[in-house]
């Protein structure tokens, strides 16, 4: 699993844990819902700036979004 896929899984999992829609997360992060969807599908790579904005919107440290799940 590459980092783009790791981030996709983590963003989606944490967003669901916080009971947020893609639209709500996008609004909090100042991004479009389409962009959030593309990140969650691992169709787009996020810059470190975007990574930081999404992490802040989710209330987590940016490193959490890049942490590989345990096997």
Beta strands, then each sheet from edge to edge (+ up, - down):
end
